Amino acid sequence: MNARSGARPLRRLVVLRHAKSAWPAGVPDHLRPLAPRGLRDAPAAGTALAEADSLPDLALCSTAVRARQTWELASAQWGTPPPVRYEPRLYAADVADLLDAVHQVPHEVETLLVVGHNPGLEELVLELAGDSLDDALDEVRVKFPTSAIAVLAWHGRTWQDLTPGTALLTGLTVPRGKKK
């Protein structure tokens, strides 16, 4: 079946937790930058997304400095980064806030990247994944560390079709950059 005859296209939601952040004294949480390890890991995340053929058509990114830096360093690893929308509501977002942002994505977008924070991202993956390949879902239940990338696949005509338990967790990786 093709799209015209009613097939529901395969869509992918790629969830990227920001890279390791620093905790400078006197800096508000929203303004915390990446730590040296985060500055190494964020480009590794971009490389991992490219190697896994998981490059997005659109990115939604938290406005927090550490999330923005993660996006900038990761997307710099690609030839032409896709458009990005910086979403204030992704900072400290819960599952409902995250799903609301995803549900507003245009139907033309087949692969969406969300760059944000825990615990919201971990809870989103657990809420959406009805199953996983290998032990990926069990791994997320244990920990969704900084720089973790989860890839959820599902069939739907629009992003509003993405509801709890309807996705398959097809990939989970935690890229780490090499120390210089």
N, C-alpha and C positions, 0 to 999 in steps of 0.2 A: 504494500500500500504506500502511496506517496502522500505528500502533505495535502494535495488537492482532494484526495479521496478520503481524507479523514484521519490519516496517520498522525499520531502525536509525536512531534520531534523529540529527539534525545537532547536534553539540556544538562548542563553541568554547573553546579554551584561549587566554587573553589573558595575555601575558607582559610585565611592566613592570619594566624595570630602574630602581632607585632614582634619584632626581634627583641632581644634582651635590652632592657632599659637601665639607665643610670638612676641613682637616687641622690642628686646633688642637694646639699643642705639649702633650705630656704626656697627651693623651686617648687611651685605648685604642681600637683600631679599632672594636670593637663599639659604642662610645659616641659615635662621630663624628656630628655633626649635619649638616644640610644647609648648604651655602654660600648666599650671597645669590642666586646664579643658580639653585640648586636650589629655593629658596623661591619663585622666580618660575615655574620650569618645572613643578613638581609640580601646581599648580592647572591649568596649561595641559594637562597630561596628562589630568587629570580631564575637562576640557572636550572634549578630542579623543575620549576614549572615549565620552562622551555623544553627540557629533555623529556618530560612526561607528556608533551603535547597538550598542556593544560593552560595555554595562554588565553586570557579572557578577551571578550569583545568589549567589555566595560568593567571598570573597577569602581566600587564604593569604598571609601576610606574614611575612617574616623579622623576628626580634626586634631586629635592629640599629636603633639610633636613626634613622639616615638612611632606612631602609626604612619604619619606622613613620611618620615625618614625611611621607614621600612619599605613603603610603596616606591619612593623615589629611587632607592638603591636596588630594589628587586627589578623594577621595570626598566632600569638603565641597562639591564643585561639583554634586552630584546631589541631587535632592529627598530621597530616602530611601536612604541607603547600605545595601548588603546586609550580612549578617553577615560578620565577619572572624575568622579564626583565626590567632593569632600562633604561628608554628612555629619553635622554636629551631633545628631541623635545616635550615632554609632558609638560615641564615647559613653562608657558605663551602661551600654544597652543591655536589656534583658532579651529573652527570646521573642517576646511580642514586638518589641521595637525593631529587632533585626528582621523578623519576618515582614513587618510592615514596610520596611525599606526595600526588601527584596521584591515584595508583591507589586511595588510601583515601577519596577524595571520594564522598559519597553519589550514587547514580545519578540522583536527582531533580534534581541540579544540571546545567543545560544549558550555562551559560557560567561558566567558572572564571577568576578572575584570580589570578596568582601575582606577588607583588612581592618582588624579591630582588636578586641580585648577579651580576656577571660574575666569572669566565668561565663559571660554571655555566649561567646563563640563555641566553647565546649558544649554548653547546654543546647545550643542550636543544632550542632551535629548530632548529638544524642537524640534530640526530639525528632529530627527529620529522617534519620536513618532507620529504616525498617529492618535492614540487614546489612551485612558487609562481606567483602571478600576477605578471606583469611581471618586473622584475629584483630583486624583493625578497630572494630567497634569496642572490643574489650580493652584495647590499648587506650582508646579515648576515654573510656570510663575510669581508667587508672590515672591518666595524666594527658593534658593537651598543652605541652610546654611552649615556651616562646619559639617563634619561627615555625611552629608546626603548620603543616598544610594538609587539609582534608579535602578530598574531592568526592562530591556527591553527584550521582547521576540519576535522572528521572525523566519520565516522558510527560510532556504537558504542552498545551497550545500557548499558554501564557504563564508568567511567573506566579500569578495568583493560584494556579493549579498546584503549586508546591505546598503540601500540607504535612502535618506530622505523620511519620511512618511511611511516606511514599517514595523515599529516595533510597538508593543503594550506595553505601560508602565504598567506593571503588579504589580509593588510594589514601594512604596516610604516610607522610614522611616528615622528618625533622631534620632539615638541612643544617649543616654546620660548616662555617668557613674555616679555612686553615689559618693557624697562627703564623704570623710572619717572622 
